[in-house]
């Protein structure tokens, strides 16, 4: 972590990075957008600070190959 006043070109904000990572997850492949046996990515929890961010996902798919593909994507 660096002081915000001297952060230009140095700081990587973990929370901003986590938000960008989550934005890459297909929005139409979330629990609120799927039904039945459609697979999904579910951001179950996220917490963090400027220095560290933790994101926990549930990955669900009823097809083994699709499940493995989802895991690789993450």
Number of C-alpha atoms within 10 A of each C-alpha: 12 13 9 9 6 9 12 10 6 11 14 15 16 17 18 13 14 17 13 11 12 14 10 9 16 10 13 11 16 18 16 10 10 12 11 6 10 14 19 25 20 16 15 10 10 13 11 12 11 14 12 14 16 12 14 11 13 12 17 21 16 12 12 10 10 13 16 13 12 16 13 8 8 12
